[in-house]
Amino acid sequence: MKKAGFIGLGIMGRPMAKNLMQAGVELMVNDVNQDVVKEFEAAGAKGATLAEIGAECEIIFTILPNGEIVQQVLFGENGVASTIKKGSVVCDMSSVTPTQSQTCAEKLAPLGVGFVDSPVSGGEPKAIDGTLAFMAGGSEADFEAVKPYMDIMGASALLIGPTGSGSITKLTNQVIVNLTIATVSEAFVLAAKAGADPVKVYQAIRGGLAGSTVLDAKIPMIVERNFKPGGKISINHKDIKNVLATAHDIDCPMPLTAQLFEIMQALKVGGHMNDDHGGIVQYFEQLAGVEVKKVK
């Protein structure tokens, strides 16, 4: 496999890059946190500037907090595009809008560089164990160039369609995940307020139609009052904002998602942005004056 650049070593990027290294991929890495860069250097990766990654790597992955940072990393002064070689492929795994992905592709195309937008689903646990789901947009050739690396970091990788398709698929995913967390939260606050044991309620319903991956992932954390982030509310708040911006651009009304955004705004005011998105339950708990927790 070709030497790869990896830009963004946060909650998701760090374990993803580690999985690439463990599979024998030669990596050049970059992150604003120099401590984590040094950690990768100690493990055998090469810490590098953005321009160095552009000059030396034909496959470049980015996973960054938002689309504006992606644009700066790629096209800012001394960014990746300032030195990137013709025939290279950039794969952005950040959660951004389809328009932002299309802008990246349009700016890279005159340089002879391919672009794949491929956000991921699965959160930190699946990033760690290498079972993420990749949803990609771009050309077949560019997708095939990066897929061997995706196969190391994930359990599935699917090309959805042209540039922007991966980003819209991720936004669709985020609507379903976050609205489901909110629905589960509201329902379990009802159960707790009525005096029922949330753990037994969960055990009773998880095998029926109400059962879901979200239910299984979040209720065990909620009842333990564990809001250590696998996926921060702040990141999901940004994603839902992108959903609404995209929906407004194409005249697609999304009333439930709009209400969810305001719930997240309230959590932001309450200082919960760094909690796991299972912490959405705290909004409903505050309204009802009850906590969803194990019965002692």
TIBAMAR-44705 format. One record per residue: residue in one letter; x, y, z of N, C-alpha, C in turn. Coordinates in steps of 0.1 Angstrom, whole numbers, plus 2048, in hexadecimal, padded with zeros to 3 digits. Layout:
BEGIN
AXYZXYZXYZ...
//
This chain:
BEGIN
M8087F480080080080080980C800K8048177FA80B8247F980C82B807K81683380881883B81480B844815A8068468217FA84E8227FC85A82CG7F58658297F58708337E886F83BF7E98728487DD8728507DD87F858I7D38878567D289485C7C5895865G7C88968727BD89687C7BD88A885L7C388B8917C588089A7BD8828A7G7B08858A57A78878B07A187A8B5I79587B8BB78E86F8C078D8648B6M7898688AA78785E89F79485B898G79B8658947A786488B7B285C892R7B485E89F7BF8588A67BF8488A5P7B38428A97B38338A77B382F899M7AD8378907AD8338827BB83287CA7C383D87F7D083D87B7D9832881K7D682F88D7DD8248947DA81788DN7CE8158897CB8088827D2807875L7D481286E7DB8128617EA80E864M7F081486E7FE8118727FF803875Q7F67FD87D7F77F08827F67E6876A7EF7EA86B7EE7E285F7FA7E4856G8047EC85A8107ED8528117F9849V80680284980680E840810818845E81981D83C82282784081B835840L81B83B84C81384784E81B854851M81785F84B81B86C84F80F873855V81187986180587E86980788D86CN7FB89386E7FB8A18727EF8A387BD7F18AB8857E68AF88E7EB8BC896V7E18C489A7E58D08A27EA8CC8AFN7E68C08B47EB8BB8C17F88B48BFQ8038BB8C38108B58C08148A98C9D80D8A88D580F89C8DD80B8908D6V7FF8908D07FB8848C98038818BCV80888B8B68128898AB81E8828B0K8238868BB82F8808C182C8718C5E82086F8C981C8618CC81D8588C0F81985E8B48198568A88278558A3E82F85F8A583D85E8A18458538A9A8418528B58478488BE84383A8B9A8388398B283382C8AD83882989FG83F83389984483088C83F839881A83584188383084B87983A857878K83885E86E84086A86C83787786DG83A87F87783388C87983789586DA82D89C8688308A485C8278B085BT82C8BA8538248C685081A8C2846L8108CA8448068C883980C8C882CA8158D182981C8D181C8258C581AE82B8C08248338B382382A8A7820I81F8A782681589C82381189D814G80E8A98108098AB8028148A67F8A8218A97FB82C8A67F282F8977F2E82D8907FD8338837FE8288787FEC81C87B8008118718018088717F5E8058667EF7FB8657E47ED8637E9I7EC85D7F57DF85B7FC7DF863808I7D586C80A7D58758157C787581BF7C68728287BA8728307B987E839T7AD88483A7AA88E84379E88B84BI79E88D85879288C86179389786BL78B8A186978D8AE87077F8B3875P77F8BD87E7738C18857688C687CN76C8CE8717628D48697678D785BG75E8DB8527628DD84476B8E9842E76A8F384A7738FE8497818FB84CI7838F28567918EE8597968E584EV78E8DC8487928D483D7978DD831Q7908E882E7938F18247A18F8827Q7A38FB8337AF9028377BB8F8836V7B98EC83B7C48E283A7C88DF82CL7BE8DE8237C18DA8157C68E680DF7BF8F280F7C28FD8057C790A80CG7CA9098197D091581F7DF91681BE7E59218207F392381D7FB917823N80491281A80C90681E8038FA821G7F78F981B7EF8EE81E7F28E2815V7EA8D88167ED8CC80E7EE8CE7FFA7E48D67FA7E38D97EC7EF8E17E6S7F78E77EF8028F07EA80D8E77E4T80D8DA7E88188D17E48138C47DEI8068C27DE8018B57DA8048B17CCK8068A47CA80B89F7BD7FF89A7B5K7FF89C7A87F589779F7F48887A0G7E78837A07E58757A27E28717B0S7E487A7BA7E18777C87D28777CAV7CE8727D57C08717D97BE8767E7V7B68807EA7B38857F77A587F7FBC7A587980779887380C79587A819D78A88281978688A82577B88182CM77F87E83877587684176E87E84BS76F88B84A76989485375A895850S75289985A74389B8587418A9853V73E8AB84773D8B98417308B9838T72E8C48327228C58297268C081BP71C8BB8137208B78057268C27FDT7228CF7FF7278DA7F87368DC7FBQ73A8DA8087488DB80C7508D0805S74B8C48047528B97FE7548BC7EFQ7498C17E974A8C57DA7548D07D8T7558D97E175F8E47DF76D8DE7E0C7708D57E977D8CF7E97808C87DCA7778C07D77798B97CB77C8C27BFE7748CD7BE7758D77B47838DE7B4K7888E07C07958E77C17A18DE7BEL79F8D17C17AA8C77BF7AA8C27B1A79F8C27AA79F8BC79D7A98C3793P7AA8D07927B48D67897C28D278CL7C58CD7987D28C979C7D48BA798G7CA8B47937CB8A678F7CA89D79BV7C38A17A67C289A7B27B48967B4G7B28897B87A58847BB7A08877C9F7938867CB78D8897D87828807DBV78287B7E77778727EC7728787F9D76587B7FA75F87E80775A87180DS75F86E81975B86181F75B86282EP75086883374F86884274C85A847V74D85985474C84B85A74184B864S73D83F86773383D87273883287BG73583388873982989173F82E89EG74383B89E7498418AA75683B8AEE75B8408BA76883C8BF76982D8C0P75F8268C67618178C87648108BBK75D8138B076080C8A376C81189CA77081E89F77D82389A78881B8A0I7878188AD7918108B47928028AFD7877FB8AD7887ED8A97887EB89AG7887F68937897F588477D7F087DT7717F48827647EF87C75B7FB878L76180687475981187075280E862A74881686074181685374582384BF74A82183F74E82C83774382E82CM73F83B82A73583E82073C848817A73E84580A74784D8027408537F6G74585F7F27418657E674D8687DDG74C8677D07588697C77588607BCS7638607B47648577A97678497ADE76483F7A57678317A877682F7A9A77E8357A178D8347A17928397AED78E8457B279384B7BE78F8437CBF78383E7CA77E8357D57868297D6E7898227CB7918167CB79F8197D0A7A48257CE7B28287D37B28287E2V7A882D7E87A882E7F77A18237FEK79A81A7F77928107FE79B806806P7A78028017AF7F98097B27FE817Y7B380B8187B68118257A981182DM79E81482779181482E78E806833D7927FB82C7907EE8307987EA83DI7A37F183F7AA7F084B7A37F7857M79E80285479880B85F789807862G7838008587757FE85A7707F0856A7637ED85875D7E18547567E2847S7527EE84374B7EF83674F7FD830A74F7FD82375280981B74A80980EL74181380C7388138017398207FAL73B81F7EC73A82B7E472C82E7E1I72783A7E671983D7E57168437D7G71F84C7D371C8537C672785E7C4P7248687BD72E8737BA73287B7C6T73B8847C574088C7D07348937D8G7358927E572A8977ED72188C7F2S7218817EB7188767EF71B8707FDG72886F80072C86A80D728874818S72988181572688B82071788B822I70F88A81870088A81A6FC87D821T70387281E6FF865825703867834K70E86D83771286F84570887884CL7038828466F988B84C6EC88484ET6E887B8456DC8738476DE86A853N6EA8648546ED85B85F6EC86386CQ6F186F86C6F18778796E387B87DV6DA87E8736CC8818776C687587EI6C88698796C285D87E6C885A88CV6D585B88D6DC85789A6D88618A5N6D986E8A26D68788AD6C88798B0L6BF8788A66B08788AA6AD86C8B1T6B38608AE6B08548B66B58558C4I6C185B8C66C685E8D46BC8668DBA6B78718D56AD87A8DB6A08738DFT69C86A8D668F8638D86918598E4V69C8528E369F8488EE6A08508FCS6A785B8FB6A886390769B86790DE69286D90568587190967D86690FA67E85A90867684F90D67B84991AF68884991C68D84492968C84E934V68C85A93168886493C67A862940L67185F93766385B93B66384F944A66B84594166B83994967183C957A67B84395768284796467884F96DK67285996666986296E65D85A974A65984F96D64E84797165283D97CG65F83C97F664833989669826984A66982497766D81797267D816972D68280A973690808973695808964P69D8139606A18149526A880894CV6B08019556B77F69506AE7EB94CK6A47E895469A7DE9516917E2945V68E7EE9446867F393868E7F092CY69B7F492C6A47F19216A47E291DQ6A67DA9276A77CB92569A7C691FA68F7CC9236817C791E67F7CB910I6847D790B6807DC8FE68B7DA8F3R6977D78F76A27D78EE6A07CC8E3G6997C18E66987B68DC68C7B88D3G6847C38D66787C58CD67B7D08C3L6707D58BD6717DF8B26787EC8B7A6777EF8C367E7FB8C868D7F98CAG6927ED8C96A07EA8CA6A87F08BES6B47F48C16BD7FB8B76CB7FB8BBT6D47FD8B26E27FF8B56E480B8BEV6DD8158BC6DE8218C46D981E8D2L6CE8178D46C98138E16D480B8E9D6DA8018E26E47F98E86F18008EBA6F480A8E37018118E66FF81C8F1K6F48228F26F282E8FA6EC82B908I6E28239096DC8219166E581B920P6EE81291D6F780D92870081992CM70482292470C82D928704837930I6F883A92C6EF8439336ED83F941V6E98329436E582E9516F282E95AE6FE82D95470A82E95C70E83C95ER70784695870A854957718856951N71B84F94772884F940726857933F72B86493372A86C92773786F922K74186692474E86891E74C86690FP75187090774D8718F97548668F0G74B85F8E974F8578DD74C85F8D1G7418678D273D8718C873887D8D0K73F8888D073B8938D872F89A8D3I72789F8DC71B8A78D971F8B38CFS72B8B98D27308C48CA7318C08BBI7368B48B87388B08AA72A8AD8A4N7228A68AC7148A38A670C8B08A5H70E8BA8AD7078C78AC70B8CD89FK7188CD89C71D8D288F7178CA883D7168BD8857108B587A7028B9877I6FA8BA8826EC8BE8816EA8CC87BK6F38D587E6F38E28786F68E1869N6FF8D88657018D58576F58CF850V6EF8C68576E28C08526D88CB84EL6D68D48586CC8DE8566D08E884BA6DD8EB84A6E28F483F6E08EE832T6E38E18316E18DA8246D28D9820A6CA8D682A6BC8D48286B58E1823H6BA8ED82A6B58FA8266B88FD817D6C58F98136C98FC8066C18F57FBI6BB8E97FF6B48E17F56A58E17F8D6A08EA8016928EB80568C8DE809C6938D881368F8CB81968B8CE828P67E8D082B67B8D383967F8C7843M6858CA84E6898C08586858C5866P6788C58696748CB8766798C3882L67A8B688267F8AF88D68E8B2890T6968B28856A48B58866A68C388BA69E8CD88769F8DA88B69D8DB89AQ6938D389F6918D38AE69D8CD8B5L6A28C28AF6AE8BC8B56BA8C68B6F6BB8CE8AC6C68D88AC6C48E28B8E6B88E58BB6B68EE8C66B88E78D3I6B58DA8D46B88D38E06C78D38E2M6CF8D18D76DE8D28D86E28E08DCQ6DB8EA8D76DF8F78DB6DD8F98EAA6D38F48F06D08F48FE6DB8ED906L6E08E29016EB8DA9076F88E2906K6F98E98FB7058F28FA7058FD905V6FA9039076F990D9116FC90791FG6F88FB9216F98F492D7078EE92FG7108F092671E8EC9277218DD925H7188D791C7198C891971F8C590CM7268CE90572B8CC8F87358C18F7N73D8BF9027478B59017438A7906D7368A690A73089990D72E890901D72D88390372987A8F971B87E8F4H71787B8E870A87F8E46FF8778EBG70286C8F26F88668FB6F4870906G6FC87A9086F98859126ED88D90EI6E888B9026DC8928FE6D1890908V6D188490F6C78819196C688B924Q6D18939266D189D9316C88A892FY6C58AB9226BB8B591F6AD8B1924F6A98A592169C8A092669C89D935E6A789993A6A88979496A58A5950Q6AB8AF94B6A98BC95269B8C1951L6948BE9466868C294467E8BB94FA6818AE9506788A595967D8A5967G6898A996A68E8A997869189B97DV69789397469A8859776A688096FE6AD8769756B987196D6B6862969V6BA85E95D6B98519596C684995EK6C58419686D083B96E6CC82E974K6D68269776D481997E6CD81B98BV6C381298E6BC81299B6C580A9A4K6C88109B06D18099B96C88009C2
//
